[in-house]
Amino acid sequence: MKRTLIAALLVAAPFAAVAANGTFKDACSVKADKTAKKSDLIAMAKVKPEEAKKIAMDEVKGSKINKGGIETEDGCLVYSYHVADGKGQTEVFIDAGNGKVLGTEKEGKFRTAMEKPVDKTKELAGKAKQEVTGKPSTNQAMGK
């Protein structure tokens, strides 16, 4: 029972942190639907991915981007990048319409390690989807 409770708290804590920081919907310049296709999101973005990556790296003085890309967050079109910063990583949310940093979320090494199995599962699901549909999946990790 205690292990289940601890596991639930570890999973819920990151979501509670985001909820405590508020939402982006009042601050973003481009609204997007959560169910929109990735190709539609890319077409809507005024900021290019390379530019957003540079903004994210500059924001946290990071050494590299571990993962990320364009997505819908709280009804806003954003680039979300996980930037390695020496003590773990920081997720940076960049408005895809004007390039402004909408927020950051510090993630320690422990959370990063816990995400890896989830990321691997998403990656495998994305590869399976690609084999079935013949179309690239948005769930695959960067550079794969």
DRENMARVO-535611 format. One record per atom (N, C-alpha, C): residue number from 0; residue in three letters; atom name; x, y, z. Coordinates in Angstrom, 3 decimals. Example, Ala and Ser with C-alpha at 12.3 -4.5 7.8 and 13.67 -1.06 7.14 Angstrom:
residues 2
+-----+------+------+----------+----------+----------+
: pos : code : site :        X :        Y :        Z :
+-----+------+------+----------+----------+----------+
:   0 :  ala :    N :   13.190 :   -5.690 :    7.800 :
:   0 :  ala :   CA :   12.300 :   -4.500 :    7.800 :
:   0 :  ala :    C :   13.200 :   -3.300 :    7.800 :
:   1 :  ser :    N :   12.850 :   -2.250 :    7.080 :
:   1 :  ser :   CA :   13.670 :   -1.060 :    7.140 :
:   1 :  ser :    C :   12.900 :    0.030 :    7.870 :
+-----+------+------+----------+----------+----------+
This chain:
residues 144
+-----+------+------+----------+----------+----------+
: pos : code : site :        X :        Y :        Z :
+-----+------+------+----------+----------+----------+
:   0 :  met :    N :    0.813 :   -1.189 :    0.000 :
:   0 :  met :   CA :    0.000 :    0.000 :    0.000 :
:   0 :  met :    C :    0.863 :    1.263 :    0.000 :
:   1 :  lys :    N :    1.895 :    1.260 :    0.854 :
:   1 :  lys :   CA :    2.767 :    2.434 :    0.920 :
:   1 :  lys :    C :    3.476 :    2.656 :   -0.411 :
:   2 :  arg :    N :    3.908 :    1.558 :   -1.039 :
:   2 :  arg :   CA :    4.602 :    1.694 :   -2.325 :
:   2 :  arg :    C :    3.680 :    2.278 :   -3.386 :
:   3 :  thr :    N :    2.425 :    1.845 :   -3.370 :
:   3 :  thr :   CA :    1.460 :    2.369 :   -4.331 :
:   3 :  thr :    C :    1.246 :    3.859 :   -4.111 :
:   4 :  leu :    N :    1.125 :    4.254 :   -2.858 :
:   4 :  leu :   CA :    0.933 :    5.666 :   -2.536 :
:   4 :  leu :    C :    2.141 :    6.498 :   -2.944 :
:   5 :  ile :    N :    3.336 :    6.001 :   -2.668 :
:   5 :  ile :   CA :    4.563 :    6.713 :   -3.046 :
:   5 :  ile :    C :    4.660 :    6.826 :   -4.559 :
:   6 :  ala :    N :    4.371 :    5.734 :   -5.267 :
:   6 :  ala :   CA :    4.422 :    5.768 :   -6.735 :
:   6 :  ala :    C :    3.423 :    6.773 :   -7.281 :
:   7 :  ala :    N :    2.221 :    6.815 :   -6.708 :
:   7 :  ala :   CA :    1.206 :    7.767 :   -7.160 :
:   7 :  ala :    C :    1.661 :    9.203 :   -6.929 :
:   8 :  leu :    N :    2.283 :    9.454 :   -5.780 :
:   8 :  leu :   CA :    2.782 :   10.801 :   -5.492 :
:   8 :  leu :    C :    3.890 :   11.209 :   -6.453 :
:   9 :  leu :    N :    4.767 :   10.274 :   -6.786 :
:   9 :  leu :   CA :    5.865 :   10.581 :   -7.709 :
:   9 :  leu :    C :    5.343 :   10.904 :   -9.102 :
:  10 :  val :    N :    4.286 :   10.228 :   -9.493 :
:  10 :  val :   CA :    3.699 :   10.491 :  -10.802 :
:  10 :  val :    C :    2.912 :   11.800 :  -10.790 :
:  11 :  ala :    N :    2.201 :   12.082 :   -9.707 :
:  11 :  ala :   CA :    1.351 :   13.269 :   -9.636 :
:  11 :  ala :    C :    2.120 :   14.555 :   -9.382 :
:  12 :  ala :    N :    3.261 :   14.479 :   -8.724 :
:  12 :  ala :   CA :    4.015 :   15.677 :   -8.350 :
:  12 :  ala :    C :    4.330 :   16.597 :   -9.530 :
:  13 :  pro :    N :    4.828 :   16.067 :  -10.663 :
:  13 :  pro :   CA :    5.122 :   16.978 :  -11.784 :
:  13 :  pro :    C :    3.880 :   17.702 :  -12.293 :
:  14 :  phe :    N :    2.730 :   17.014 :  -12.283 :
:  14 :  phe :   CA :    1.504 :   17.645 :  -12.754 :
:  14 :  phe :    C :    1.043 :   18.721 :  -11.777 :
:  15 :  ala :    N :    1.226 :   18.480 :  -10.499 :
:  15 :  ala :   CA :    0.877 :   19.476 :   -9.493 :
:  15 :  ala :    C :    1.749 :   20.710 :   -9.646 :
:  16 :  ala :    N :    3.008 :   20.512 :   -9.970 :
:  16 :  ala :   CA :    3.921 :   21.646 :  -10.156 :
:  16 :  ala :    C :    3.474 :   22.499 :  -11.336 :
:  17 :  val :    N :    3.046 :   21.853 :  -12.423 :
:  17 :  val :   CA :    2.571 :   22.606 :  -13.583 :
:  17 :  val :    C :    1.293 :   23.347 :  -13.223 :
:  18 :  ala :    N :    0.395 :   22.689 :  -12.495 :
:  18 :  ala :   CA :   -0.858 :   23.337 :  -12.114 :
:  18 :  ala :    C :   -0.588 :   24.550 :  -11.221 :
:  19 :  ala :    N :    0.400 :   24.449 :  -10.349 :
:  19 :  ala :   CA :    0.726 :   25.560 :   -9.452 :
:  19 :  ala :    C :    1.279 :   26.750 :  -10.228 :
:  20 :  asn :    N :    1.950 :   26.495 :  -11.348 :
:  20 :  asn :   CA :    2.521 :   27.570 :  -12.150 :
:  20 :  asn :    C :    1.475 :   28.273 :  -13.011 :
:  21 :  gly :    N :    0.281 :   27.705 :  -13.114 :
:  21 :  gly :   CA :   -0.755 :   28.310 :  -13.941 :
:  21 :  gly :    C :   -0.713 :   27.759 :  -15.354 :
:  22 :  thr :    N :   -1.488 :   28.386 :  -16.217 :
:  22 :  thr :   CA :   -1.566 :   27.929 :  -17.598 :
:  22 :  thr :    C :   -1.030 :   29.007 :  -18.529 :
:  23 :  phe :    N :   -0.854 :   28.610 :  -19.771 :
:  23 :  phe :   CA :   -0.316 :   29.525 :  -20.775 :
:  23 :  phe :    C :   -1.407 :   30.217 :  -21.577 :
:  24 :  lys :    N :   -2.634 :   29.730 :  -21.517 :
:  24 :  lys :   CA :   -3.644 :   30.154 :  -22.480 :
:  24 :  lys :    C :   -3.883 :   31.659 :  -22.537 :
:  25 :  asp :    N :   -3.630 :   32.379 :  -21.472 :
:  25 :  asp :   CA :   -3.813 :   33.824 :  -21.505 :
:  25 :  asp :    C :   -2.591 :   34.553 :  -22.058 :
:  26 :  ala :    N :   -1.450 :   33.861 :  -22.123 :
:  26 :  ala :   CA :   -0.207 :   34.509 :  -22.519 :
:  26 :  ala :    C :    0.235 :   34.173 :  -23.940 :
:  27 :  cys :    N :   -0.331 :   33.143 :  -24.544 :
:  27 :  cys :   CA :    0.184 :   32.711 :  -25.854 :
:  27 :  cys :    C :   -0.443 :   33.493 :  -27.008 :
:  28 :  ser :    N :    0.267 :   33.511 :  -28.114 :
:  28 :  ser :   CA :   -0.196 :   34.267 :  -29.278 :
:  28 :  ser :    C :   -0.924 :   33.405 :  -30.304 :
:  29 :  val :    N :   -0.744 :   32.079 :  -30.239 :
:  29 :  val :   CA :   -1.382 :   31.181 :  -31.197 :
:  29 :  val :    C :   -2.084 :   30.060 :  -30.435 :
:  30 :  lys :    N :   -3.381 :   29.929 :  -30.653 :
:  30 :  lys :   CA :   -4.164 :   28.857 :  -30.032 :
:  30 :  lys :    C :   -4.144 :   27.641 :  -30.960 :
:  31 :  ala :    N :   -4.203 :   26.446 :  -30.357 :
:  31 :  ala :   CA :   -4.205 :   25.210 :  -31.146 :
:  31 :  ala :    C :   -5.007 :   24.149 :  -30.421 :
:  32 :  asp :    N :   -5.621 :   23.288 :  -31.186 :
:  32 :  asp :   CA :   -6.410 :   22.194 :  -30.637 :
:  32 :  asp :    C :   -5.499 :   21.011 :  -30.317 :
:  33 :  lys :    N :   -5.761 :   20.370 :  -29.203 :
:  33 :  lys :   CA :   -4.946 :   19.233 :  -28.742 :
:  33 :  lys :    C :   -4.955 :   18.084 :  -29.759 :
:  34 :  thr :    N :   -6.010 :   17.979 :  -30.555 :
:  34 :  thr :   CA :   -6.124 :   16.869 :  -31.498 :
:  34 :  thr :    C :   -5.578 :   17.198 :  -32.893 :
:  35 :  ala :    N :   -5.031 :   18.383 :  -33.066 :
:  35 :  ala :   CA :   -4.498 :   18.781 :  -34.378 :
:  35 :  ala :    C :   -3.314 :   17.918 :  -34.775 :
:  36 :  lys :    N :   -3.185 :   17.668 :  -36.056 :
:  36 :  lys :   CA :   -2.064 :   16.888 :  -36.580 :
:  36 :  lys :    C :   -0.778 :   17.696 :  -36.452 :
:  37 :  lys :    N :    0.323 :   16.991 :  -36.315 :
:  37 :  lys :   CA :    1.614 :   17.664 :  -36.177 :
:  37 :  lys :    C :    1.907 :   18.533 :  -37.407 :
:  38 :  ser :    N :    1.554 :   18.063 :  -38.576 :
:  38 :  ser :   CA :    1.800 :   18.851 :  -39.798 :
:  38 :  ser :    C :    1.023 :   20.164 :  -39.762 :
:  39 :  asp :    N :   -0.184 :   20.143 :  -39.191 :
:  39 :  asp :   CA :   -0.973 :   21.374 :  -39.065 :
:  39 :  asp :    C :   -0.335 :   22.319 :  -38.044 :
:  40 :  leu :    N :    0.176 :   21.752 :  -36.955 :
:  40 :  leu :   CA :    0.837 :   22.577 :  -35.936 :
:  40 :  leu :    C :    2.066 :   23.273 :  -36.525 :
:  41 :  ile :    N :    2.849 :   22.534 :  -37.285 :
:  41 :  ile :   CA :    4.060 :   23.099 :  -37.907 :
:  41 :  ile :    C :    3.681 :   24.233 :  -38.861 :
:  42 :  ala :    N :    2.599 :   24.038 :  -39.630 :
:  42 :  ala :   CA :    2.151 :   25.069 :  -40.577 :
:  42 :  ala :    C :    1.679 :   26.336 :  -39.852 :
:  43 :  met :    N :    1.116 :   26.177 :  -38.658 :
:  43 :  met :   CA :    0.610 :   27.326 :  -37.889 :
:  43 :  met :    C :    1.731 :   28.126 :  -37.229 :
:  44 :  ala :    N :    2.854 :   27.495 :  -36.961 :
:  44 :  ala :   CA :    3.947 :   28.139 :  -36.225 :
:  44 :  ala :    C :    4.621 :   29.220 :  -37.063 :
:  45 :  lys :    N :    4.851 :   30.367 :  -36.448 :
:  45 :  lys :   CA :    5.580 :   31.453 :  -37.103 :
:  45 :  lys :    C :    7.070 :   31.385 :  -36.764 :
:  46 :  val :    N :    7.384 :   30.759 :  -35.639 :
:  46 :  val :   CA :    8.776 :   30.579 :  -35.204 :
:  46 :  val :    C :    9.247 :   29.216 :  -35.689 :
:  47 :  lys :    N :   10.416 :   29.160 :  -36.264 :
:  47 :  lys :   CA :   10.986 :   27.906 :  -36.771 :
:  47 :  lys :    C :   11.601 :   27.104 :  -35.618 :
:  48 :  pro :    N :   11.633 :   25.770 :  -35.753 :
:  48 :  pro :   CA :   12.186 :   24.925 :  -34.682 :
:  48 :  pro :    C :   13.613 :   25.293 :  -34.283 :
:  49 :  glu :    N :   14.465 :   25.618 :  -35.242 :
:  49 :  glu :   CA :   15.857 :   25.959 :  -34.939 :
:  49 :  glu :    C :   15.934 :   27.210 :  -34.059 :
:  50 :  glu :    N :   15.083 :   28.173 :  -34.364 :
:  50 :  glu :   CA :   15.034 :   29.413 :  -33.593 :
:  50 :  glu :    C :   14.540 :   29.126 :  -32.162 :
:  51 :  ala :    N :   13.514 :   28.276 :  -32.045 :
:  51 :  ala :   CA :   12.967 :   27.925 :  -30.731 :
:  51 :  ala :    C :   13.997 :   27.157 :  -29.897 :
:  52 :  lys :    N :   14.766 :   26.289 :  -30.524 :
:  52 :  lys :   CA :   15.812 :   25.543 :  -29.810 :
:  52 :  lys :    C :   16.856 :   26.502 :  -29.242 :
:  53 :  lys :    N :   17.239 :   27.491 :  -30.037 :
:  53 :  lys :   CA :   18.229 :   28.467 :  -29.571 :
:  53 :  lys :    C :   17.680 :   29.268 :  -28.390 :
:  54 :  ile :    N :   16.418 :   29.655 :  -28.469 :
:  54 :  ile :   CA :   15.784 :   30.401 :  -27.375 :
:  54 :  ile :    C :   15.789 :   29.559 :  -26.105 :
:  55 :  ala :    N :   15.450 :   28.272 :  -26.233 :
:  55 :  ala :   CA :   15.411 :   27.369 :  -25.070 :
:  55 :  ala :    C :   16.799 :   27.216 :  -24.455 :
:  56 :  met :    N :   17.807 :   27.019 :  -25.283 :
:  56 :  met :   CA :   19.185 :   26.854 :  -24.793 :
:  56 :  met :    C :   19.651 :   28.130 :  -24.089 :
:  57 :  asp :    N :   19.347 :   29.282 :  -24.656 :
:  57 :  asp :   CA :   19.742 :   30.562 :  -24.056 :
:  57 :  asp :    C :   19.028 :   30.808 :  -22.727 :
:  58 :  glu :    N :   17.787 :   30.373 :  -22.637 :
:  58 :  glu :   CA :   16.980 :   30.611 :  -21.432 :
:  58 :  glu :    C :   17.586 :   29.941 :  -20.201 :
:  59 :  val :    N :   18.080 :   28.714 :  -20.357 :
:  59 :  val :   CA :   18.603 :   27.976 :  -19.189 :
:  59 :  val :    C :   20.117 :   27.777 :  -19.247 :
:  60 :  lys :    N :   20.760 :   28.393 :  -20.226 :
:  60 :  lys :   CA :   22.217 :   28.240 :  -20.395 :
:  60 :  lys :    C :   22.570 :   26.751 :  -20.434 :
:  61 :  gly :    N :   21.797 :   26.000 :  -21.223 :
:  61 :  gly :   CA :   21.931 :   24.553 :  -21.276 :
:  61 :  gly :    C :   23.043 :   24.071 :  -22.179 :
:  62 :  ser :    N :   23.349 :   22.773 :  -22.028 :
:  62 :  ser :   CA :   24.422 :   22.162 :  -22.800 :
:  62 :  ser :    C :   23.902 :   21.402 :  -24.017 :
:  63 :  lys :    N :   22.668 :   20.867 :  -23.930 :
:  63 :  lys :   CA :   22.084 :   20.175 :  -25.082 :
:  63 :  lys :    C :   20.590 :   19.994 :  -24.865 :
:  64 :  ile :    N :   19.891 :   19.741 :  -25.963 :
:  64 :  ile :   CA :   18.460 :   19.458 :  -25.892 :
:  64 :  ile :    C :   18.286 :   17.951 :  -25.900 :
:  65 :  asn :    N :   17.633 :   17.424 :  -24.859 :
:  65 :  asn :   CA :   17.418 :   15.986 :  -24.753 :
:  65 :  asn :    C :   16.242 :   15.515 :  -25.600 :
:  66 :  lys :    N :   15.178 :   16.300 :  -25.624 :
:  66 :  lys :   CA :   14.005 :   15.949 :  -26.425 :
:  66 :  lys :    C :   13.106 :   17.157 :  -26.520 :
:  67 :  gly :    N :   12.138 :   17.076 :  -27.405 :
:  67 :  gly :   CA :   11.175 :   18.153 :  -27.508 :
:  67 :  gly :    C :   10.693 :   18.376 :  -28.907 :
:  68 :  gly :    N :    9.835 :   19.358 :  -29.053 :
:  68 :  gly :   CA :    9.282 :   19.691 :  -30.345 :
:  68 :  gly :    C :    8.022 :   20.520 :  -30.187 :
:  69 :  ile :    N :    7.277 :   20.622 :  -31.264 :
:  69 :  ile :   CA :    6.062 :   21.426 :  -31.270 :
:  69 :  ile :    C :    4.917 :   20.605 :  -30.683 :
:  70 :  glu :    N :    4.056 :   21.277 :  -29.925 :
:  70 :  glu :   CA :    2.924 :   20.586 :  -29.310 :
:  70 :  glu :    C :    1.884 :   21.614 :  -28.873 :
:  71 :  thr :    N :    0.753 :   21.090 :  -28.417 :
:  71 :  thr :   CA :   -0.294 :   21.932 :  -27.845 :
:  71 :  thr :    C :   -0.253 :   21.761 :  -26.338 :
:  72 :  glu :    N :   -0.162 :   22.867 :  -25.626 :
:  72 :  glu :   CA :   -0.107 :   22.852 :  -24.161 :
:  72 :  glu :    C :   -1.098 :   23.898 :  -23.659 :
:  73 :  asp :    N :   -2.071 :   23.468 :  -22.891 :
:  73 :  asp :   CA :   -3.097 :   24.376 :  -22.355 :
:  73 :  asp :    C :   -3.778 :   25.190 :  -23.454 :
:  74 :  gly :    N :   -3.994 :   24.583 :  -24.616 :
:  74 :  gly :   CA :   -4.662 :   25.255 :  -25.718 :
:  74 :  gly :    C :   -3.774 :   26.178 :  -26.529 :
:  75 :  cys :    N :   -2.485 :   26.193 :  -26.233 :
:  75 :  cys :   CA :   -1.535 :   27.066 :  -26.929 :
:  75 :  cys :    C :   -0.576 :   26.255 :  -27.790 :
:  76 :  leu :    N :   -0.175 :   26.840 :  -28.892 :
:  76 :  leu :   CA :    0.829 :   26.229 :  -29.757 :
:  76 :  leu :    C :    2.201 :   26.613 :  -29.223 :
:  77 :  val :    N :    2.956 :   25.631 :  -28.758 :
:  77 :  val :   CA :    4.258 :   25.887 :  -28.150 :
:  77 :  val :    C :    5.291 :   24.896 :  -28.641 :
:  78 :  tyr :    N :    6.536 :   25.305 :  -28.501 :
:  78 :  tyr :   CA :    7.648 :   24.373 :  -28.587 :
:  78 :  tyr :    C :    8.015 :   24.048 :  -27.147 :
:  79 :  ser :    N :    8.177 :   22.786 :  -26.862 :
:  79 :  ser :   CA :    8.571 :   22.345 :  -25.529 :
:  79 :  ser :    C :    9.880 :   21.579 :  -25.678 :
:  80 :  tyr :    N :   10.930 :   22.080 :  -25.051 :
:  80 :  tyr :   CA :   12.245 :   21.421 :  -25.133 :
:  80 :  tyr :    C :   12.764 :   21.119 :  -23.740 :
:  81 :  his :    N :   13.288 :   19.912 :  -23.573 :
:  81 :  his :   CA :   13.942 :   19.494 :  -22.333 :
:  81 :  his :    C :   15.434 :   19.755 :  -22.515 :
:  82 :  val :    N :   15.953 :   20.741 :  -21.789 :
:  82 :  val :   CA :   17.330 :   21.189 :  -21.958 :
:  82 :  val :    C :   18.173 :   20.719 :  -20.774 :
:  83 :  ala :    N :   19.252 :   19.986 :  -21.068 :
:  83 :  ala :   CA :   20.181 :   19.544 :  -20.023 :
:  83 :  ala :    C :   20.910 :   20.757 :  -19.481 :
:  84 :  asp :    N :   20.968 :   20.847 :  -18.137 :
:  84 :  asp :   CA :   21.592 :   22.018 :  -17.527 :
:  84 :  asp :    C :   22.610 :   21.669 :  -16.453 :
:  85 :  gly :    N :   23.095 :   20.434 :  -16.424 :
:  85 :  gly :   CA :   24.118 :   20.042 :  -15.466 :
:  85 :  gly :    C :   23.581 :   19.432 :  -14.186 :
:  86 :  lys :    N :   22.401 :   19.839 :  -13.745 :
:  86 :  lys :   CA :   21.807 :   19.317 :  -12.511 :
:  86 :  lys :    C :   20.550 :   18.523 :  -12.812 :
:  87 :  gly :    N :   20.341 :   18.185 :  -14.032 :
:  87 :  gly :   CA :   19.124 :   17.521 :  -14.488 :
:  87 :  gly :    C :   18.735 :   18.148 :  -15.802 :
:  88 :  gln :    N :   17.488 :   18.569 :  -15.888 :
:  88 :  gln :   CA :   17.059 :   19.264 :  -17.089 :
:  88 :  gln :    C :   15.927 :   20.221 :  -16.752 :
:  89 :  thr :    N :   15.751 :   21.175 :  -17.640 :
:  89 :  thr :   CA :   14.682 :   22.148 :  -17.497 :
:  89 :  thr :    C :   13.846 :   22.090 :  -18.761 :
:  90 :  glu :    N :   12.541 :   21.972 :  -18.591 :
:  90 :  glu :   CA :   11.640 :   22.018 :  -19.738 :
:  90 :  glu :    C :   11.287 :   23.478 :  -19.981 :
:  91 :  val :    N :   11.489 :   23.919 :  -21.216 :
:  91 :  val :   CA :   11.230 :   25.306 :  -21.588 :
:  91 :  val :    C :   10.085 :   25.323 :  -22.593 :
:  92 :  phe :    N :    9.079 :   26.178 :  -22.325 :
:  92 :  phe :   CA :    7.927 :   26.318 :  -23.200 :
:  92 :  phe :    C :    8.048 :   27.641 :  -23.943 :
:  93 :  ile :    N :    8.096 :   27.563 :  -25.286 :
:  93 :  ile :   CA :    8.278 :   28.741 :  -26.121 :
:  93 :  ile :    C :    7.050 :   28.933 :  -26.996 :
:  94 :  asp :    N :    6.513 :   30.141 :  -27.021 :
:  94 :  asp :   CA :    5.371 :   30.470 :  -27.858 :
:  94 :  asp :    C :    5.784 :   30.302 :  -29.327 :
:  95 :  ala :    N :    5.064 :   29.456 :  -30.060 :
:  95 :  ala :   CA :    5.404 :   29.186 :  -31.457 :
:  95 :  ala :    C :    4.979 :   30.312 :  -32.379 :
:  96 :  gly :    N :    4.264 :   31.293 :  -31.838 :
:  96 :  gly :   CA :    3.837 :   32.423 :  -32.649 :
:  96 :  gly :    C :    4.774 :   33.607 :  -32.593 :
:  97 :  asn :    N :    5.393 :   33.839 :  -31.403 :
:  97 :  asn :   CA :    6.238 :   35.023 :  -31.277 :
:  97 :  asn :    C :    7.611 :   34.754 :  -30.651 :
:  98 :  gly :    N :    7.880 :   33.519 :  -30.238 :
:  98 :  gly :   CA :    9.199 :   33.174 :  -29.705 :
:  98 :  gly :    C :    9.428 :   33.531 :  -28.251 :
:  99 :  lys :    N :    8.411 :   34.015 :  -27.562 :
:  99 :  lys :   CA :    8.575 :   34.366 :  -26.143 :
:  99 :  lys :    C :    8.569 :   33.106 :  -25.286 :
: 100 :  val :    N :    9.360 :   33.125 :  -24.224 :
: 100 :  val :   CA :    9.375 :   32.023 :  -23.265 :
: 100 :  val :    C :    8.133 :   32.173 :  -22.390 :
: 101 :  leu :    N :    7.266 :   31.152 :  -22.430 :
: 101 :  leu :   CA :    6.030 :   31.181 :  -21.649 :
: 101 :  leu :    C :    6.228 :   30.627 :  -20.254 :
: 102 :  gly :    N :    7.258 :   29.805 :  -20.084 :
: 102 :  gly :   CA :    7.513 :   29.240 :  -18.773 :
: 102 :  gly :    C :    8.598 :   28.185 :  -18.817 :
: 103 :  thr :    N :    9.060 :   27.823 :  -17.647 :
: 103 :  thr :   CA :   10.060 :   26.767 :  -17.512 :
: 103 :  thr :    C :    9.645 :   25.867 :  -16.355 :
: 104 :  glu :    N :   10.125 :   24.641 :  -16.396 :
: 104 :  glu :   CA :    9.854 :   23.689 :  -15.327 :
: 104 :  glu :    C :   11.126 :   22.894 :  -15.062 :
: 105 :  lys :    N :   11.673 :   23.062 :  -13.882 :
: 105 :  lys :   CA :   12.905 :   22.371 :  -13.488 :
: 105 :  lys :    C :   12.596 :   20.905 :  -13.218 :
: 106 :  glu :    N :   13.415 :   20.038 :  -13.771 :
: 106 :  glu :   CA :   13.267 :   18.603 :  -13.564 :
: 106 :  glu :    C :   14.601 :   18.060 :  -13.093 :
: 107 :  gly :    N :   14.624 :   17.475 :  -11.932 :
: 107 :  gly :   CA :   15.857 :   16.919 :  -11.387 :
: 107 :  gly :    C :   16.231 :   15.613 :  -12.060 :
: 108 :  lys :    N :   17.374 :   15.076 :  -11.696 :
: 108 :  lys :   CA :   17.854 :   13.828 :  -12.280 :
: 108 :  lys :    C :   16.915 :   12.669 :  -11.994 :
: 109 :  phe :    N :   16.270 :   12.659 :  -10.807 :
: 109 :  phe :   CA :   15.390 :   11.558 :  -10.444 :
: 109 :  phe :    C :   14.196 :   11.494 :  -11.386 :
: 110 :  arg :    N :   13.571 :   12.637 :  -11.646 :
: 110 :  arg :   CA :   12.415 :   12.645 :  -12.547 :
: 110 :  arg :    C :   12.833 :   12.266 :  -13.957 :
: 111 :  thr :    N :   13.966 :   12.761 :  -14.392 :
: 111 :  thr :   CA :   14.466 :   12.431 :  -15.715 :
: 111 :  thr :    C :   14.635 :   10.927 :  -15.851 :
: 112 :  ala :    N :   15.196 :   10.284 :  -14.838 :
: 112 :  ala :   CA :   15.392 :    8.837 :  -14.874 :
: 112 :  ala :    C :   14.057 :    8.101 :  -14.892 :
: 113 :  met :    N :   13.057 :    8.632 :  -14.179 :
: 113 :  met :   CA :   11.747 :    7.987 :  -14.146 :
: 113 :  met :    C :   11.024 :    8.111 :  -15.484 :
: 114 :  glu :    N :   11.295 :    9.148 :  -16.254 :
: 114 :  glu :   CA :   10.615 :    9.340 :  -17.528 :
: 114 :  glu :    C :   11.135 :    8.390 :  -18.599 :
: 115 :  lys :    N :   12.348 :    7.914 :  -18.465 :
: 115 :  lys :   CA :   12.948 :    7.113 :  -19.529 :
: 115 :  lys :    C :   12.123 :    5.889 :  -19.920 :
: 116 :  pro :    N :   11.591 :    5.091 :  -18.964 :
: 116 :  pro :   CA :   10.766 :    3.962 :  -19.385 :
: 116 :  pro :    C :    9.515 :    4.408 :  -20.145 :
: 117 :  val :    N :    8.910 :    5.518 :  -19.731 :
: 117 :  val :   CA :    7.728 :    6.029 :  -20.412 :
: 117 :  val :    C :    8.111 :    6.470 :  -21.819 :
: 118 :  asp :    N :    9.225 :    7.180 :  -21.951 :
: 118 :  asp :   CA :    9.678 :    7.621 :  -23.262 :
: 118 :  asp :    C :    9.963 :    6.433 :  -24.171 :
: 119 :  lys :    N :   10.561 :    5.390 :  -23.636 :
: 119 :  lys :   CA :   10.870 :    4.198 :  -24.427 :
: 119 :  lys :    C :    9.578 :    3.541 :  -24.901 :
: 120 :  thr :    N :    8.576 :    3.474 :  -24.030 :
: 120 :  thr :   CA :    7.288 :    2.895 :  -24.411 :
: 120 :  thr :    C :    6.650 :    3.709 :  -25.524 :
: 121 :  lys :    N :    6.698 :    5.047 :  -25.404 :
: 121 :  lys :   CA :    6.149 :    5.910 :  -26.455 :
: 121 :  lys :    C :    6.891 :    5.699 :  -27.766 :
: 122 :  glu :    N :    8.206 :    5.581 :  -27.669 :
: 122 :  glu :   CA :    9.019 :    5.388 :  -28.869 :
: 122 :  glu :    C :    8.650 :    4.082 :  -29.568 :
: 123 :  leu :    N :    8.512 :    3.012 :  -28.793 :
: 123 :  leu :   CA :    8.142 :    1.718 :  -29.380 :
: 123 :  leu :    C :    6.745 :    1.764 :  -29.992 :
: 124 :  ala :    N :    5.813 :    2.433 :  -29.315 :
: 124 :  ala :   CA :    4.464 :    2.572 :  -29.855 :
: 124 :  ala :    C :    4.488 :    3.364 :  -31.160 :
: 125 :  gly :    N :    5.322 :    4.405 :  -31.206 :
: 125 :  gly :   CA :    5.449 :    5.210 :  -32.420 :
: 125 :  gly :    C :    6.007 :    4.416 :  -33.586 :
: 126 :  lys :    N :    6.997 :    3.568 :  -33.305 :
: 126 :  lys :   CA :    7.569 :    2.739 :  -34.368 :
: 126 :  lys :    C :    6.545 :    1.738 :  -34.881 :
: 127 :  ala :    N :    5.767 :    1.154 :  -33.969 :
: 127 :  ala :   CA :    4.725 :    0.206 :  -34.379 :
: 127 :  ala :    C :    3.678 :    0.910 :  -35.234 :
: 128 :  lys :    N :    3.289 :    2.120 :  -34.829 :
: 128 :  lys :   CA :    2.314 :    2.894 :  -35.594 :
: 128 :  lys :    C :    2.841 :    3.192 :  -36.993 :
: 129 :  gln :    N :    4.123 :    3.534 :  -37.062 :
: 129 :  gln :   CA :    4.717 :    3.847 :  -38.361 :
: 129 :  gln :    C :    4.726 :    2.624 :  -39.263 :
: 130 :  glu :    N :    5.015 :    1.452 :  -38.705 :
: 130 :  glu :   CA :    5.017 :    0.228 :  -39.503 :
: 130 :  glu :    C :    3.622 :   -0.091 :  -40.038 :
: 131 :  val :    N :    2.595 :    0.176 :  -39.231 :
: 131 :  val :   CA :    1.223 :   -0.131 :  -39.631 :
: 131 :  val :    C :    0.700 :    0.881 :  -40.628 :
: 132 :  thr :    N :    0.908 :    2.172 :  -40.353 :
: 132 :  thr :   CA :    0.319 :    3.221 :  -41.192 :
: 132 :  thr :    C :    1.232 :    3.684 :  -42.326 :
: 133 :  gly :    N :    2.532 :    3.468 :  -42.155 :
: 133 :  gly :   CA :    3.484 :    3.948 :  -43.146 :
: 133 :  gly :    C :    3.806 :    5.424 :  -43.003 :
: 134 :  lys :    N :    3.257 :    6.058 :  -41.960 :
: 134 :  lys :   CA :    3.495 :    7.479 :  -41.722 :
: 134 :  lys :    C :    4.324 :    7.645 :  -40.453 :
: 135 :  pro :    N :    5.232 :    8.629 :  -40.429 :
: 135 :  pro :   CA :    6.031 :    8.865 :  -39.217 :
: 135 :  pro :    C :    5.157 :    9.230 :  -38.031 :
: 136 :  ser :    N :    5.549 :    8.779 :  -36.865 :
: 136 :  ser :   CA :    4.812 :    9.075 :  -35.648 :
: 136 :  ser :    C :    5.434 :   10.256 :  -34.939 :
: 137 :  thr :    N :    4.630 :   10.984 :  -34.175 :
: 137 :  thr :   CA :    5.143 :   12.101 :  -33.373 :
: 137 :  thr :    C :    5.656 :   11.638 :  -32.022 :
: 138 :  asn :    N :    5.544 :   10.347 :  -31.709 :
: 138 :  asn :   CA :    5.961 :    9.834 :  -30.404 :
: 138 :  asn :    C :    7.414 :    9.397 :  -30.349 :
: 139 :  gln :    N :    8.100 :    9.428 :  -31.452 :
: 139 :  gln :   CA :    9.474 :    8.960 :  -31.444 :
: 139 :  gln :    C :   10.412 :   10.032 :  -30.929 :
: 140 :  ala :    N :   11.445 :    9.612 :  -30.204 :
: 140 :  ala :   CA :   12.418 :   10.550 :  -29.630 :
: 140 :  ala :    C :   13.161 :   11.263 :  -30.744 :
: 141 :  met :    N :   13.695 :   12.443 :  -30.401 :
: 141 :  met :   CA :   14.444 :   13.238 :  -31.381 :
: 141 :  met :    C :   15.651 :   12.478 :  -31.874 :
: 142 :  gly :    N :   15.892 :   12.564 :  -33.158 :
: 142 :  gly :   CA :   17.097 :   11.980 :  -33.739 :
: 142 :  gly :    C :   16.992 :   10.491 :  -34.008 :
: 143 :  lys :    N :   15.807 :    9.911 :  -33.866 :
: 143 :  lys :   CA :   15.664 :    8.465 :  -34.090 :
: 143 :  lys :    C :   14.816 :    8.186 :  -35.267 :
+-----+------+------+----------+----------+----------+
